[in-house]
Amino acid sequence: MCPICIEPQNRTADSEFLLLGLSGDPEVQPLLFGLFLSMYLVTMLGNLLMILAVVSDSHLHTPMYFFLSNLSLADISFSTTTVPKMLLNLQTHSKSITYAGCLTQATCYSLFGCLDSLLLAVMAYDRLVAICQPLHYLVIMSPRLCALLVLLSFSISLLDSQLHYFLVSQLSFCADVEIPHFFCEPSQLFKLACSDTFTNDILIYFIGAIFGGVPLSWILFSYYRIVSSILRVPSAGGKYKAFSTCGSHLSVVCLFYGTGLGVYLSSAVSSSLKKDAVASVMYTVVTPMLNPFIYSLRNRDIKSALWRMIRRPVLILGALAAKFKAFSTCGSHLSMVSLFYVTGLGVYLSSSLHNSVASVMYTVVTPMLNPFIYSLRNKDVKGALRRFLNLAASCL
């Protein structure tokens, strides 16, 4: 037990926690800042491009890509929960985070981590229907069912996050709490609590088994059915084509659950909290960054949609340039028309005392400016004048 404990209802809410991060070496921290900033920007750009490609391209308005865009949104939120605070601490050389901020981070981490897991399970069901019942795919995976599955996934994730919030908020902490991690992971907070956490530990493992184990079990069952269906396909080409539609999803599942289970098992076996923090980087930062690349590199539809989306602004700029070029041929004439008629109307509308002064504009100034306006805006005239001056100089 620690010497000074803070009750949740009074001083705990006003206390600050210290996130020790991945390294306390001042020479390493600029390198970590540059590395994680680059990874975060790549994560944001890759997932935003994936969402924009799905939304803007009508060819991708299918159940699979609808779930993929929601997975990208969940990945952006998952990374944003942890990485910006770590970057801020590295930049300001500060390790503190308030109790409220720590509680919020732990809750959002549970929310979006669970949402990732459930969306992967929903995508496994989508692939199961596509391969095992291809003729009824569009009927079963209707837009209403797809929206309902995403809404249900978010609702379950919200329930999971609120359970984590309730369990963490019941803990009592010491006056100086040093978290050997780069974010407030709920399991780390349970280890550092001053109060008895036996009941909370049992509940947290039970919640993890339900909200993490059930989606994983469904994914394994779905792929068992998928593999069984593919093995009944007579041709090798047909088997490859059927299984290739699941390749990207299977890669993401292995990456997400492999790293997550690795961290979970390593924390259970090893007592090194610093190694747990390093391992957590894989599924909190690396996996969300790699997901859009895994789906885009192995998917022709995504690559085509991204190419069309990138090419569209180029075509718009080309059209604007063509319009400008067409309008520029009239620029000199329009300038002269405006100068001549504006000065003429000015003389007509002005009082008689100022007529003589205003008349100077269209009788003297306008004829003087005409050749300059045409020559300064016209390459042909400038070229002809240059050739004429060269010819005159050679004659002299």
C-alpha positions as CSV (number, residue, x, y, z in Angstrom):
1,M,0.0,0.0,0.0
2,C,1.3,3.5,-0.8
3,P,1.7,6.0,2.0
4,I,-0.7,8.7,0.8
5,C,-4.0,7.6,-0.8
6,I,-6.5,9.9,-2.3
7,E,-10.2,9.2,-2.1
8,P,-12.1,9.3,-5.5
9,Q,-14.7,11.7,-4.1
10,N,-12.3,14.4,-3.0
11,R,-8.7,14.8,-3.9
12,T,-8.4,12.2,-6.6
13,A,-10.4,14.4,-9.0
14,D,-7.9,17.3,-8.5
15,S,-4.7,15.2,-8.7
16,E,-2.3,14.8,-11.7
17,F,-0.8,11.6,-13.0
18,L,2.6,11.3,-14.7
19,L,2.9,9.5,-18.0
20,L,6.5,8.3,-18.1
21,G,6.2,7.5,-21.8
22,L,8.5,5.2,-23.8
23,S,11.8,6.7,-22.7
24,G,13.0,9.2,-20.2
25,D,16.2,10.0,-22.1
26,P,16.1,13.6,-23.3
27,E,18.3,12.8,-26.4
28,V,15.8,10.1,-27.5
29,Q,12.6,12.2,-27.1
30,P,13.1,14.4,-30.2
31,L,13.5,11.2,-32.3
32,L,10.3,9.8,-30.7
33,F,8.5,13.0,-31.4
34,G,9.4,13.0,-35.1
35,L,8.7,9.2,-35.4
36,F,5.2,9.3,-33.8
37,L,4.3,12.6,-35.5
38,S,5.1,11.0,-38.9
39,M,3.1,7.9,-38.0
40,Y,0.1,9.9,-36.8
41,L,0.0,12.1,-39.9
42,V,0.3,9.0,-42.1
43,T,-2.5,7.4,-40.1
44,M,-4.8,10.4,-40.5
45,L,-4.0,10.9,-44.2
46,G,-4.4,7.2,-45.2
47,N,-7.6,6.7,-43.3
48,L,-9.1,10.0,-44.5
49,L,-8.3,9.2,-48.1
50,M,-10.0,5.8,-47.6
51,I,-13.1,7.4,-46.3
52,L,-13.2,10.1,-49.1
53,A,-12.6,7.4,-51.7
54,V,-15.6,5.3,-50.5
55,V,-17.9,8.4,-50.1
56,S,-17.0,10.0,-53.4
57,D,-17.0,6.9,-55.7
58,S,-20.4,5.3,-56.4
59,H,-18.6,2.0,-57.4
60,L,-17.6,1.6,-53.7
61,H,-21.1,2.1,-52.3
62,T,-21.3,-1.5,-51.2
63,P,-21.5,-3.2,-47.7
64,M,-17.9,-4.2,-47.6
65,Y,-16.6,-0.6,-48.3
66,F,-19.2,0.9,-46.0
67,F,-17.8,-1.1,-43.1
68,L,-14.3,-0.3,-44.2
69,S,-15.0,3.4,-44.1
70,N,-16.3,3.0,-40.6
71,L,-13.2,1.0,-39.6
72,S,-11.1,3.9,-40.9
73,L,-13.0,6.4,-38.8
74,A,-12.6,4.2,-35.8
75,D,-8.8,3.9,-36.4
76,I,-8.5,7.7,-36.7
77,S,-10.3,8.0,-33.3
78,F,-8.3,5.2,-31.8
79,S,-5.0,6.9,-32.6
80,T,-6.2,10.4,-31.7
81,T,-7.1,9.1,-28.2
82,T,-3.4,8.4,-27.3
83,V,-0.9,9.9,-29.8
84,P,-1.6,13.7,-29.6
85,K,-1.2,13.7,-25.8
86,M,2.0,11.8,-26.1
87,L,3.3,14.3,-28.8
88,L,2.3,17.2,-26.6
89,N,4.2,15.8,-23.6
90,L,7.3,15.2,-25.7
91,Q,7.2,18.7,-27.1
92,T,6.6,20.5,-23.9
93,H,8.8,18.1,-21.8
94,S,5.9,17.6,-19.5
95,K,4.6,14.2,-18.3
96,S,1.5,15.3,-16.4
97,I,-2.1,14.5,-17.2
98,T,-5.1,15.4,-15.0
99,Y,-7.3,12.8,-13.4
100,A,-10.2,13.8,-15.6
101,G,-8.0,13.6,-18.7
102,C,-6.7,10.2,-17.7
103,L,-10.2,8.9,-17.1
104,T,-11.3,10.3,-20.5
105,Q,-8.4,8.7,-22.2
106,A,-9.0,5.3,-20.6
107,T,-12.7,5.5,-21.6
108,C,-12.1,6.5,-25.2
109,Y,-9.4,3.9,-25.5
110,S,-11.9,1.2,-24.5
111,L,-14.6,2.6,-26.7
112,F,-12.6,2.7,-30.0
113,G,-10.6,-0.4,-29.3
114,C,-13.8,-2.4,-28.8
115,L,-15.4,-0.7,-31.8
116,D,-12.4,-1.9,-34.0
117,S,-12.9,-5.4,-32.7
118,L,-16.6,-5.4,-33.4
119,L,-16.3,-3.9,-36.9
120,L,-13.8,-6.6,-37.8
121,A,-16.3,-9.2,-36.6
122,V,-19.1,-7.5,-38.7
123,M,-16.7,-7.5,-41.8
124,A,-16.1,-11.2,-41.2
125,Y,-19.9,-11.7,-41.4
126,D,-20.0,-9.7,-44.6
127,R,-17.3,-11.9,-46.2
128,L,-19.1,-15.0,-44.9
129,V,-22.4,-14.0,-46.7
130,A,-20.5,-12.9,-49.8
131,I,-18.8,-16.3,-50.3
132,C,-21.3,-18.7,-48.8
133,Q,-24.4,-17.1,-50.2
134,P,-23.3,-14.9,-53.2
135,L,-26.7,-14.9,-54.9
136,H,-28.5,-13.5,-51.9
137,Y,-25.7,-11.2,-50.8
138,L,-27.3,-7.9,-51.7
139,V,-30.6,-9.0,-50.3
140,I,-29.2,-10.1,-47.0
141,M,-26.7,-7.2,-46.6
142,S,-29.2,-4.5,-47.2
143,P,-28.4,-0.9,-46.4
144,R,-30.7,-1.1,-43.4
145,L,-28.9,-4.1,-42.0
146,C,-25.5,-2.6,-42.6
147,A,-26.5,0.6,-40.7
148,L,-28.0,-1.4,-37.9
149,L,-24.8,-3.5,-37.5
150,V,-22.6,-0.4,-37.3
151,L,-25.0,1.2,-34.8
152,L,-25.1,-2.0,-32.7
153,S,-21.3,-2.2,-32.7
154,F,-21.1,1.4,-31.5
155,S,-23.7,0.9,-28.8
156,I,-21.9,-2.2,-27.5
157,S,-18.6,-0.4,-27.6
158,L,-20.2,2.5,-25.7
159,L,-21.4,0.1,-23.0
160,D,-18.0,-1.4,-22.7
161,S,-16.4,2.0,-22.3
162,Q,-18.9,3.0,-19.7
163,L,-18.2,-0.2,-17.7
164,H,-14.4,0.7,-17.8
165,Y,-15.2,4.2,-16.8
166,F,-17.2,3.0,-13.8
167,L,-14.5,0.5,-12.7
168,V,-11.6,3.0,-13.0
169,S,-13.6,5.8,-11.3
170,Q,-14.0,3.7,-8.2
171,L,-10.3,3.3,-7.7
172,S,-8.2,5.3,-5.1
173,F,-4.8,6.5,-6.1
174,C,-1.7,7.7,-4.3
175,A,-0.6,11.3,-4.2
176,D,2.1,10.8,-6.8
177,V,1.1,8.3,-9.5
178,E,3.7,7.5,-12.2
179,I,2.3,5.5,-15.1
180,P,5.0,3.6,-17.0
181,H,3.1,4.1,-20.3
182,F,2.4,6.7,-22.9
183,F,-1.3,6.8,-22.2
184,C,-3.7,5.8,-19.4
185,E,-4.4,2.2,-20.2
186,P,-7.1,0.8,-17.8
187,S,-5.0,-2.3,-16.9
188,Q,-2.1,-0.1,-15.8
189,L,-4.3,2.0,-13.6
190,F,-5.6,-1.1,-11.8
191,K,-2.0,-2.1,-11.1
192,L,-1.2,1.4,-9.6
193,A,-4.3,1.8,-7.5
194,C,-4.0,2.1,-3.7
195,S,-7.4,0.5,-3.0
196,D,-8.2,-3.2,-3.2
197,T,-8.7,-4.2,-6.9
198,F,-9.4,-7.9,-6.6
199,T,-13.1,-7.6,-7.5
200,N,-12.3,-5.0,-10.2
201,D,-9.6,-7.3,-11.7
202,I,-12.1,-10.1,-12.0
203,L,-14.7,-7.8,-13.6
204,I,-12.2,-6.3,-16.0
205,Y,-11.0,-9.7,-17.2
206,F,-14.6,-10.9,-17.5
207,I,-15.5,-7.8,-19.6
208,G,-12.5,-8.3,-21.7
209,A,-13.4,-11.9,-22.3
210,I,-16.9,-11.0,-23.4
211,F,-16.3,-7.9,-25.5
212,G,-13.0,-9.2,-27.0
213,G,-13.4,-12.9,-27.0
214,V,-16.9,-13.1,-28.5
215,P,-16.0,-11.0,-31.6
216,L,-12.8,-13.1,-32.0
217,S,-14.7,-16.3,-31.7
218,W,-17.2,-15.1,-34.3
219,I,-14.4,-14.2,-36.7
220,L,-12.8,-17.7,-36.3
221,F,-16.2,-19.3,-36.8
222,S,-16.8,-17.2,-39.9
223,Y,-13.5,-18.2,-41.4
224,Y,-14.1,-21.8,-40.6
225,R,-17.3,-21.6,-42.7
226,I,-15.5,-19.6,-45.4
227,V,-12.6,-22.1,-45.7
228,S,-15.1,-25.0,-45.8
229,S,-17.0,-23.3,-48.6
230,I,-13.9,-22.5,-50.6
231,L,-12.6,-26.0,-50.4
232,R,-15.8,-27.2,-52.2
233,V,-14.9,-25.0,-55.2
234,P,-13.6,-27.4,-57.9
235,S,-11.1,-25.2,-59.7
236,A,-7.9,-23.8,-58.2
237,G,-8.5,-20.4,-59.8
238,G,-12.0,-20.2,-58.3
239,K,-10.6,-21.0,-54.8
240,Y,-7.9,-18.3,-55.2
241,K,-10.5,-15.7,-56.4
242,A,-12.9,-16.5,-53.6
243,F,-10.2,-16.4,-50.9
244,S,-8.5,-13.2,-52.3
245,T,-11.6,-11.2,-51.3
246,C,-10.8,-12.1,-47.6
247,G,-7.1,-11.5,-47.8
248,S,-7.0,-7.9,-46.7
249,H,-9.5,-8.5,-43.9
250,L,-7.6,-11.5,-42.6
251,S,-4.4,-9.6,-42.6
252,V,-5.9,-6.8,-40.5
253,V,-7.5,-9.3,-38.1
254,C,-4.1,-11.0,-37.6
255,L,-2.4,-7.7,-37.1
256,F,-4.9,-6.3,-34.6
257,Y,-5.6,-9.4,-32.6
258,G,-2.0,-10.7,-32.8
259,T,-0.5,-7.6,-31.4
260,G,-3.4,-7.2,-28.8
261,L,-3.1,-10.8,-27.6
262,G,0.7,-10.4,-27.5
263,V,0.5,-7.4,-25.2
264,Y,-2.1,-9.2,-23.1
265,L,-0.1,-12.3,-22.7
266,S,3.2,-10.5,-22.2
267,S,1.7,-8.4,-19.4
268,A,0.4,-11.6,-17.7
269,V,3.8,-13.4,-17.9
270,S,6.3,-10.5,-17.7
271,S,6.5,-7.9,-14.9
272,S,8.2,-5.3,-17.1
273,L,5.7,-2.5,-17.5
274,K,8.0,-0.6,-19.9
275,K,8.0,-3.6,-22.3
276,D,4.2,-3.6,-22.2
277,A,4.2,0.1,-23.2
278,V,6.5,-0.6,-26.2
279,A,4.4,-3.5,-27.3
280,S,1.2,-1.4,-27.0
281,V,2.5,0.8,-29.8
282,M,1.8,-2.0,-32.3
283,Y,-2.0,-2.1,-31.9
284,T,-2.6,1.6,-30.9
285,V,-0.4,3.3,-33.5
286,V,1.1,0.9,-36.1
287,T,-2.1,-1.1,-36.8
288,P,-4.4,1.9,-37.5
289,M,-1.6,3.3,-39.7
290,L,-1.2,0.1,-41.8
291,N,-4.9,-0.7,-42.3
292,P,-5.6,1.6,-45.2
293,F,-2.4,0.4,-47.0
294,I,-3.3,-3.2,-46.5
295,Y,-6.7,-2.6,-48.1
296,S,-5.6,-0.3,-50.8
297,L,-2.5,-2.2,-52.0
298,R,-4.5,-5.5,-52.4
299,N,-7.7,-4.0,-53.8
300,R,-8.1,-2.7,-57.4
301,D,-11.4,-1.0,-56.7
302,I,-9.8,1.1,-53.9
303,K,-6.8,2.0,-56.0
304,S,-9.0,3.0,-59.0
305,A,-11.2,5.1,-56.7
306,L,-8.2,6.8,-55.2
307,W,-6.7,7.5,-58.6
308,R,-10.1,9.0,-59.8
309,M,-10.3,11.1,-56.7
310,I,-6.8,12.5,-57.1
311,R,-7.2,13.0,-60.8
312,R,-10.5,15.0,-60.4
313,P,-8.9,18.2,-58.9
314,V,-6.2,18.0,-61.7
315,L,-9.0,17.9,-64.3
316,I,-10.8,20.8,-62.6
317,L,-7.6,22.9,-62.6
318,G,-7.1,22.1,-66.3
319,A,-10.6,23.2,-67.1
320,L,-10.1,26.4,-65.2
321,A,-6.8,27.1,-66.9
322,A,-8.5,26.6,-70.3
323,K,-11.2,29.0,-69.3
324,F,-8.7,31.6,-68.2
325,K,-6.7,31.2,-71.4
326,A,-9.9,31.7,-73.5
327,F,-10.9,34.7,-71.4
328,S,-7.4,36.2,-71.6
329,T,-7.7,36.8,-75.3
330,C,-10.5,39.3,-74.5
331,G,-8.7,41.0,-71.6
332,S,-7.0,43.7,-73.6
333,H,-10.1,44.6,-75.5
334,L,-12.3,44.6,-72.4
335,S,-9.8,46.9,-70.6
336,M,-9.9,49.4,-73.5
337,V,-13.7,49.3,-73.7
338,S,-14.0,50.0,-69.9
339,L,-11.4,52.8,-70.1
340,F,-13.0,54.5,-73.1
341,Y,-16.7,54.3,-72.1
342,V,-16.2,54.9,-68.4
343,T,-14.3,58.2,-69.1
344,G,-16.9,59.2,-71.7
345,L,-19.8,58.5,-69.3
346,G,-17.9,60.4,-66.6
347,V,-17.7,63.5,-68.8
348,Y,-21.4,63.1,-69.8
349,L,-22.6,62.9,-66.1
350,S,-20.1,65.3,-64.5
351,S,-20.9,69.0,-64.1
352,S,-20.0,71.5,-66.8
353,L,-17.1,73.0,-64.7
354,H,-15.2,69.7,-64.8
355,N,-16.0,68.7,-68.5
356,S,-12.7,70.0,-69.8
357,V,-10.6,68.2,-67.2
358,A,-12.6,64.9,-67.6
359,S,-12.3,65.1,-71.4
360,V,-8.6,64.8,-71.1
361,M,-9.1,61.1,-70.1
362,Y,-10.7,59.8,-73.3
363,T,-9.2,62.3,-75.8
364,V,-5.6,62.1,-74.6
365,V,-5.0,59.5,-72.0
366,T,-7.0,56.7,-73.5
367,P,-5.3,56.8,-77.0
368,M,-1.9,57.0,-75.2
369,L,-2.6,53.9,-73.1
370,N,-4.1,51.7,-75.9
371,P,-0.8,50.4,-77.3
372,F,0.6,49.7,-73.9
373,I,-2.4,47.7,-72.8
374,Y,-2.4,45.6,-76.0
375,S,1.4,45.1,-76.0
376,L,1.8,44.3,-72.3
377,R,-0.9,41.6,-72.4
378,N,-0.1,40.1,-75.9
379,K,2.8,37.9,-76.6
380,D,2.4,38.2,-80.4
381,V,2.6,42.0,-80.2
382,K,5.6,41.9,-77.9
383,G,7.3,39.4,-80.2
384,A,6.7,41.6,-83.2
385,L,7.9,44.7,-81.5
386,R,11.1,42.9,-80.4
387,R,11.8,41.7,-83.9
388,F,11.1,45.2,-85.3
389,L,13.6,46.7,-82.8
390,N,16.2,44.0,-83.7
391,L,15.8,44.7,-87.4
392,A,16.1,48.5,-86.8
393,A,19.2,48.0,-84.7
394,S,20.8,45.8,-87.4
395,C,20.0,48.4,-90.1
396,L,21.7,51.1,-88.1
